[in-house]
């Protein structure tokens, strides 16, 4: 069978989606790379996290190199128990912290040194967006895969996870709009660029806050989710 696999490009960190031949083996899937030169194979050597789309549903997977002569990986689907839940919660906070730092750095640079011309401001924002947008897209793709396992372990989180999946799509559209504004050749006022940037940042902070308030208590087993 062939499945869509999302990996992080080993060179750029951007999401790479590839259709890969896989063989089910218990709760894992075996993916072979006979020549060892497949881009997805090189990606997993650098970052062993992947997302597999199975029957239209994304699943987070951890890639473990196969032993023996055959090159490839055993892709173990994520299962959430108490210990894994706490680890996911900690990792979520780390990722959000890194993304928040990137946004804060972009905002500080823009506010600390006013750019006199629109093209200069556009270049600064575009430089930050390229890095941040790639990181955020990869973060959300991996989250979508993890949500499948989290929902199985915590059915009560289904409404919150549904909202978070929808917000991922909303955030993706907002980032595309910002990117198009920055890439476009037309005249755009500096105030309009800053306003669009702040709109994206504020929307992301609301998303992060909702995610943390609803997922962390359940994953850590310390309480109930927010309304």
N, C-alpha and C positions, 0 to 999 in steps of 0.2 A: 504494500500500500504506500501511497505517497501523501505526505502531510506538508502543510505550510509551516515553515520554521522561521522565527524571527531571532536574529542574533545581533550583537553589537559589532559593527565593522571594526576589525582589529586595528585599522589605521586611523579612521576618523571618529569612531564611536557612534556613527549614525546607525539607525535601524536598518538591517538588511533582511529582506524577506525572500526566502528561497523554498521552492518545492523540492522536498528531499524524500527519497525512498526509505521507508522505515519498516521494521518488522516487529510486531508486538511480541513481548516476552514477559508475561506476568503483568506487573504494574509499571513496566518500563517499555521503552521502544529502542530498538537497535538501529543505528544509522551508520552506514559504511561509506568510507571515502577511499576507494581502492588506490587512487594515485596520490592521495595525501595532499593534493593541490587545490581542492575545492575551497572557495572563499569561506563558506560556512564552517568548514573544518578548521581553517586557520583562525577564524573568529573565536571558536570554542576553546582553542588552545590558550588564547589570551584571556577570555572571560567565559567561564563555563556555565553561564546562565542563558537559557533559551525559553522561548514561548512556542508551544506547539498548538496548532489549531486542529482540534479533533471533532468531527461532526459539527463544525461551525462554532465550536466553543474554545476559547483560548485557555491553555493550561500552562502554568509555570513548570519548568523542568530544570533539573541540575544534570549537567553533562559529565560523565565519568569516562575517561579513555578506556577502550577495550584492551584486554590483555591478549597476547599472542601475536600472530603474524598479520591478522586483519586490522587495518586502520579504520577507526571509527569511534563512536561514542555510544554508551548506554545512557539513554535519557530517562532519568527517574522523575516521575511526576510528583509535584509537591503535595505533601500531606501535612495537615496542620494538627499537631497535638499541643499539649500545654507548653512544652519546652520550645517547640518550633514557633508557637504563637508569640511567646515573649521575644524570641529572636527577630521575628518579623516586625514587631512593634519597635524594637530598638533600631533596626535597620531603617524603618520608615522615618523615624526622627532624624537619623543621620542624613538620609537623602534630602529631607525637607530642609535641614539646616544648611546643607551645601548649596541647594537651590536658592535659599533665602540670602546667603552670603553673596552669591553671584548677582542677584537682583540689587542688593544693597550697594555693591561695588559700582554697578552701572549707574544707579541713582546718584551716588556720591560724586562720581566723576562728572556727571552732567551738571549737578548743582554746584560743584566746587569750582569749575572753570567754565563760565558761560561761553558758549560758542557763538561767534559773531555772525556767521553765515549759516544758512539752512543746509548747504551741502556738507559742511563740517559736522553739524549735529547729526545729520543723516548717516554719515560714515561711522560716527561713534556708536550710535544705536545699532546699526547694522552689524558692526563687529561683535557687540555683546550678544545680539540676537542669534547669530550663527551658532555660537558656543552654547548659549543657554537653551535655545530651542531644540537642539539635538539632544542635550542632556534630558530635557523635560519629556520629549517624545519617547525616548528610551525608557525613562522612569515610568511613564504611564502605560506603555506597552507591557512592561513587566508586571505592573500592578494589575492590569486587566487579567493576566494569566493567574496571578496569585489570588485574585478575588474568587475565582472558581473554587479553589481549595478552601478558602476562608468561609465561603458561603456554605459549603458542605459541612464544615465543622461547627459553624455558628449560623444556623438557619434564621435566627432572629435578626441577623444583620442584612437580610435580603433587601429590605426597602432602602437602607442606607447605601448598600453596594450598587443598587440600581441607579440611585441619584449620582453616585460618584462616577459610574460609567458614563452617564449622560454628561456630567461636567467635564470629563476627559474630552468628549467630542466638542463641547462648547469652547474649551480652552484651545483645542487644536485649531478650530476655526478662527479664534481671536488671534492666535499666533500667525496664521496664514495671512490674515488681514493686515497685521502689523508688518509682516515681511513684504507684502505687496506694496504697502505704502512706502517702505524704505527702499525697495528695489525700483520703484517707479521713477520715470524720468520727469514727471510734471513738477511744477512748483508747489511746495507744501510749506505752510508757515511753521516756524519753529514751535510756536505754541500748540499747533495741532499735533505735531509729532510728540511733544511732551505729554499732551493730554491722552493720546492713544497709548503711549507707554505706561502711563499711570493707570489707565483703565485696565490694561492687561495685568499689571502688578497687583492692583487691588482685588481683581477677580481671583487671581491665583492665591492670594493670602486667605481669602474667604474659603476657597477650596481646601487649602491645607488645614485650616482651622477646623472645618467641618469633618474632614477625614480623621484628624487626630482625636477630636472629641467623640467620634462614633466608633472608631476601630480600636483605639488603644485600650480602653477599659475591657473590652471583650477579649482581645488578644492576650492581655496580661492577667485576665481573670480577677480584676479588681473592682468591677462595678458594671453599671448598665450604660447603654448608649444614650446620647442626647436626643431630645425630640427633634 
